[in-house]
Every structure is written in structure tokens, then in C-alpha cells.
Amino acid sequence: MKRALLPLFVLFFLYGAVVADGFDYDAERAKMLDSLADGHCDLGKAYKDKKLFTDARAHFNRALILVDQYTDAMRGLGFEKSGNGWKEDDKKKLPEKNGVSGADEVKARKELEAKRDAAYERLARKVKDVAKRAKSAGLEKESAMLLSYVPFYAPNDKEVRDARGHVKVGEDWMPGFARIAAEKGADVLKAASEGEADPVEDPQGKEIGAKFWVRKGTNVIARATESDERAKRLHKVMEGTLTLGAEILASTSKPYNGTQYFTVVQTREQYLAMVEKFSGKTGADLELAKKLSGSNQLKPWGFFCHQPMWPGGDDMHSNTAAIHVLSAYRKSGESEPWITTGFSYLITARLLGTASTVRYTVQEQGETAVKGQDDLNMNKTAGGPAKMRQVALELAQAGKDTPLPQLAATQLNAMKLQQAAKAFSFMEFIFTKYPEQARKWLATKPEKGAAEIPNLEKAFGKTAADLDKEWRDWVLVTY
């Protein structure tokens, strides 16, 4: 009899974890999400009636982020039920462009502002009410998770921001731990060396018809076609990256010996000349390099990029150096793309406040933004780490993030913004909450693809599934 009762007891215990004092968290959350999705569909229809089709599409897409295949949203976008799925109806799909422009568009938007603002206020209240009831039932963590939906509708709700440990920096909010890390990174950057000016004319500059200002230091050589000030800045960024990366890993080694070049050029013509003369690339690799804004040179080794605006290109150089810091720490072999992407974005986020949101593949390039959030008028998310966190939050809310074993097998040319955002966020999670275990993991010999997961599990003493769940919970509580 005792053996038979044990499974029932376990089931009861697990169920009780999300049901307390009559509050069924899963059921209440589902009802709340339906209400939010319904509110966006109402707005989508209102914008559609005013022929503001881009806004209508954004609201319908937002509804789909909240509730997968939400019926009103699918139909609003022009899909009809077909068997067990949906089929787009060419006659009903939303036009790509708005049906009004100029003064008519301004007038239409003005007419809908009050409706949109009232809807957002109502939806924020709805979330806060459900979260309050969850907290009253003793579900503190679940209440905090529910509140993760409020900033979308009320980005400056100080009560909610304070409860989540957020701080305001300028006009933007960020997690408190992120501000502390960014302040530390700013101190590292400020203290980094500008290098010493090299008066000797650079021979590669002659070959591309330009003058290089050159700065040499202990670890790197920085060059710029713009000015000595630009070369100083680049040298500081490189040295700062090496220092911060080593500090985060608690490493005593740095990857460069003072002979590697990092270069920023101003014009596209200069960049193409660098690619053709010094990259050593041929065929498809050469053609891809010409389309990008950054590439490697071989002899002597270095990285160069094209950025016309000062001081653009810092994050590309910093990402490259951070990857080499990690490689030196791991001592043997190259890490998989999700690891190098996540770690390098962590460094640039802390040092520079940036993280690239443009993904490149051999076939194409483009910004792979999640539809819905960025297209809406209110609460647009900034770029860089703020955008990465917003994407990671939406993935965690929907439970649609790429699980760690699949993320580990994702190749660089297949990695989209969603995977890059999780990679960055996962690194932020482990280095914020478990820095010793993170260093222990990354000190092991790199493995290919999903073979890296046993290294991760051994270092943390947890399964990948457990780490995934803990990461999602952490994102929902803190982001």
C-alpha cells in the first residue's frame, strides 16, 4: 500500500507547487495571457480599420508571442484554419505597406493614441492584479514571473521596476546587477592603455592609398585611418577587453604578444582593398568578406573593420579579442559558436554597453529581429544588451528558447538573434549567479556540438534541463 501511495504523493506535491490557497498559477497565467492577446487583437483590428497595416501586424504578432496560434491573431494576419493547421489566404492577408501616408497617417495615429494608451494601462493593471493574487497565495517567485509582462505596457512603472531590482540609467531601465557590471567595465576601459604612437609610416597604408595612425602596446597594435584619437580609443578598447575578459575568467593569461593588428578604416574602398590584399581569402569566403564590415588579415595576423562613424567598430574588435581570451583560457581547441557568441557579447555588454544584433550567414545578412515588439509605437527596446535581454525574456515567457543541447549543436551560420540572445543571457546568468562553476566549466577542454553538454553538467552538478529551467526562472524574475 505504501509503495502505491508514493506516486500519488509525488504528484500531489508537484501540483501543490503551483496551486496555493486556491490560486492555480498555470490556469491563472493562461487566462491572463489570453486577455493580453485579446487586447492586442482589438488594437490590431483598430489599426487595420485605419489602414495602419504595419501597426496592425505588430499587434497581431505580439498576440502570437503571448499565445501560440491565437485564433483572432491568425485570422487578423490573413490565415484561415486548414485541417489541424493554418493556411494564408492571399485575399485576406494584410498589405505590406500602410494604406495612408503623410498628414492622413499622422491623423489616424493621433486618433488611436488614446485607445492604445488606455488598452496598455488596462493590460498592465490586469497583470499586476494576477501577480498580486499569486503573491497573496504565497507564490512569491511566480508573482515576480508574472510581473515580467508589465514593463511592456508600463515601462516606467517604478513600483514594478523596484520590485524587480531594476535601476534607471538615463532614460533606460536595466537590472541592478547589469549596472554594477557595466560600471566595473567602464572603470576597466577608462584605465586601459592608449598605447604609444609609432612614427614609422605603416606599409599597408601605402598599399591601400591611406595613412594609418598607429598605436603600439604590450598586447596589441591599433591602427586607424581617421586620426590618432581614433587609434587611441581602439587601443583602449582592445586592452580593456583583454583585461576584463581575464578578470571575469580569473585568468592570468592574455592571448596576444604585441604583434597582432586591430584596424578600423573609414571608407568602403579602403575596406575592400584590405580584404583583397591582406585577408588571404579566396572564392566564396572572399565574396562574403567583401559584403561584411569586418574580416581578418593573415600576415601579420589581425582584424580590421569598416566604420565611417567615430568610434564605430569597437564592439566587432572587442568580440574578436574576447573570443581569443576565452580560447587562451580553455587552452586546447576552439569553443562552439553559442559559447563564443555568448561570452563575447557578455564582455562587450559590460565594457562598452553594446552587443551586436546583426547576424550574418554565407547566404545573406540582416537583422533578425523578433516581430511584434520592435514594430510597436510604445516601449521600443534599445539595441545592444537591452534588446538581447528583451528577446531572451520573450523566449522565456513563451518557453520557446532553444534548449541547451540543441543550442550547443547550432552552427554559426544557422544562429539567429533568438539563439544569440539566449547564448548571451545564459552567460550573464551563470557569471552572475554561479561564477565559480562557470569558470570550472570553461576551463575544461572544448568539445564539439552537443558533446560540450557533459562538461557543462559536470561543472554545475545539474542536468542541462535543470539549468534551462533555472535560467528561464532567473530571466523571468530579473529581466
Summary of the structure (lengths in Angstrom):
residues: 479
radius of gyration: 25.2
end to end distance: 46.6
largest distance: 88.2
contacts: 1552
relative contact order: 0.08
helix: 60%
strand: 10%
